[in-house]
């Protein structure tokens, strides 16, 4: 049973980290450049809608639970006497927490909240200023989240590798 729970938590944490890394990457390389190519008022409107719809149980659950499930995997791996693998899952949880969750709550989410409060101006120049102030900084920090999520994913993958090698 302990082995099965270890496999499930390790696999789930890897899948969730991959999903988050892909989401962040997709936003930085596709969604934001696409919105940047649109009229600024349309970009603001679209991002406001995205910010509202992304707050759903599937996304929020995956976003928040990556480090929790990785820690669970690490604890279970310790009980299986797989210390090197466990330490890699613990490191992955810390990396994700520091590089994905902290910037989210310190930068990206507050920026989203500020953008959500914006009434799209009729003046195209003012809309362009608002979008320009938002887009570059938001995308830069989102890219940080993607990079740290990838590092977290690589650490979990290394943990799974060492677990398999030492099992």
C-alpha positions in Angstrom: 0.0 0.0 0.0 2.8 2.4 0.9 4.5 1.7 -2.3 1.4 2.3 -4.3 0.8 5.6 -2.5 4.4 6.6 -3.2 4.0 5.8 -6.9 0.7 7.7 -7.1 2.0 10.8 -5.3 5.2 10.9 -7.2 3.4 10.5 -10.5 0.7 13.0 -9.6 3.3 15.6 -8.5 5.2 15.1 -11.8 2.1 15.5 -13.9 0.9 18.5 -12.0 4.3 20.2 -12.2 4.4 19.5 -15.9 0.9 20.9 -16.3 1.9 24.1 -14.5 5.2 24.5 -16.4 3.3 24.1 -19.6 0.6 26.6 -18.6 3.1 29.2 -17.7 5.2 28.5 -20.8 2.1 28.7 -23.0 1.1 32.1 -21.6 4.6 33.6 -22.0 5.2 32.3 -25.5 1.7 32.2 -27.0 -1.1 33.9 -25.1 0.7 37.1 -24.1 2.3 37.7 -27.6 -1.1 37.1 -29.1 -2.7 39.6 -26.8 0.2 42.0 -27.5 -0.7 41.8 -31.2 -4.3 42.7 -30.5 -5.8 46.2 -29.9 -4.9 47.1 -26.3 -8.5 47.5 -25.2 -9.2 44.0 -26.6 -6.1 42.6 -24.9 -7.2 44.1 -21.5 -10.7 42.7 -22.0 -9.4 39.3 -22.9 -7.0 39.1 -20.0 -9.7 40.2 -17.6 -11.8 37.3 -18.9 -8.9 34.9 -18.6 -8.2 36.0 -15.1 -11.8 35.3 -14.1 -12.1 32.0 -15.8 -8.7 30.6 -14.6 -9.9 30.8 -11.0 -11.5 27.4 -11.2 -11.1 24.3 -9.0 -9.0 22.3 -11.5 -6.5 25.1 -12.2 -6.3 26.4 -8.6 -6.0 22.8 -7.2 -3.2 21.9 -9.5 -1.4 25.3 -9.0 -1.5 25.1 -5.2 -1.1 21.4 -4.6 2.1 20.7 -6.6 4.4 21.3 -3.6 2.1 19.6 -1.2 1.9 16.4 -3.3 5.7 16.5 -3.9 6.2 16.7 -0.1 3.8 13.8 0.4 5.8 11.8 -2.2 9.1 12.7 -0.4 7.7 11.6 3.0 6.5 8.3 1.5 9.8 7.8 -0.2 11.6 8.2 3.1 9.4 5.5 4.6 10.6 3.3 1.7 14.2 4.1 2.6 14.7 6.1 -0.6 16.4 9.1 0.9 18.1 10.5 -2.2 14.8 10.3 -4.1 12.9 11.8 -1.2 15.3 14.8 -0.9 14.8 15.5 -4.6 11.1 15.6 -4.2 11.5 17.9 -1.2 13.8 20.2 -3.2 11.3 20.2 -6.1 8.6 21.3 -3.7 10.8 24.1 -2.3 11.8 25.3 -5.8 8.1 25.3 -7.0 7.0 27.2 -3.9 9.8 29.8 -4.1 9.8 30.2 -7.9 6.1 29.7 -8.9 3.9 30.4 -5.9 5.8 33.3 -4.3 6.0 35.3 -7.5 2.3 34.5 -8.2 1.1 35.9 -4.9 3.7 38.7 -4.8 3.4 39.9 -8.4 1.2 38.2 -11.0 -2.0 37.8 -8.9 -1.9 41.4 -7.6 -1.3 42.6 -11.2 -4.2 40.6 -12.3 -6.4 42.1 -9.6 -5.3 45.6 -10.6 -6.1 44.8 -14.3 -9.4 43.4 -13.3 -10.3 46.7 -11.7 -9.6 48.7 -14.9 -12.5 50.0 -16.8 -11.3 49.8 -20.4 -10.7 53.4 -21.6 -12.2 54.7 -24.8 -9.0 56.5 -25.5 -6.8 54.0 -27.4 -3.6 55.7 -26.3 -4.5 55.3 -22.6 -5.5 51.7 -23.2 -2.1 51.1 -24.8 -0.4 52.6 -21.8 -2.3 50.4 -19.4 -1.6 47.2 -21.4 2.0 48.1 -21.9 2.5 48.7 -18.2 0.9 45.3 -17.5 2.1 43.0 -20.2 5.9 43.2 -20.1 6.2 42.9 -16.3 3.5 40.2 -16.0 5.1 38.1 -18.8 8.6 38.4 -17.3 7.4 37.2 -13.9 5.3 34.5 -15.6 8.4 33.3 -17.4 10.2 33.0 -14.0 7.3 30.9 -12.9 7.7 28.6 -16.0 11.5 28.3 -15.4 11.1 27.4 -11.7 8.3 24.9 -12.6 10.6 23.2 -15.1 13.4 23.0 -12.5 10.9 21.5 -10.1 9.8 19.0 -12.7 13.4 18.0 -13.4 14.1 17.5 -9.7 11.0 15.3 -9.4 12.1 13.4 -12.5 15.5 12.9 -11.1 13.9 11.7 -7.8 11.9 9.1 -9.8 15.0 8.0 -11.7 17.0 7.5 -8.5 14.1 5.7 -6.9 13.8 3.3 -9.8 17.6 2.8 -9.9 17.8 2.0 -6.2 14.6 0.0 -5.9 
